[in-house]
Amino acid sequence: LGHIERCRVLLHLVDGTGEHAGKDYKTVRAELDAYGGGLTDKPEIVALSKIDAMTPEAIKEQAARLKRACKKTPLLRSAHSRKGVPEALRALADLAGKASEGKPKRSRSAAPAWQP
């Protein structure tokens, strides 16, 4: 998880084909909290994934469970069909831009020297 600490935005993909999307979300959030490093304070995009493998009724039920757990409307996406992928990328770009506002930009020449 060390590389996650440097991230400005988290994309949380919750498997829609699992038993309970809301419980799965809460499990991962608890793990992030236990890990520390301020991960639970980072801006987050939540998406219900694998919707191509689900019925419309299951999508509706799992999306509602996930919304209750994360307190926001999740994106619906499928890597297989690419449905919702452009929306997720757009949301990431928007949120990453907002997260980096006000932070000083590092130039390549200001990179720290390599150390063993």
HELIX and SHEET records of a PDB file:
HELIX    1   1 GLY A    2  GLU A    5  1                                   4    
HELIX    2   2 ALA A   21  TYR A   35  1                                  15    
HELIX    3   3 LEU A   39  ASP A   41  5                                   3    
HELIX    4   4 ILE A   51  ALA A   53  5                                   3    
HELIX    5   5 PRO A   56  CYS A   70  1                                  15    
HELIX    6   6 VAL A   85  SER A  100  1                                  16    
HELIX    7   7 ARG A  108  ALA A  110  5                                   3    
SHEET    1   A 3 LEU A  10  ASP A  15  0                                        
SHEET    2   A 3 GLU A  44  SER A  49  1                                        
SHEET    3   A 3 LEU A  75  LEU A  76  1                                        
END                                                                             
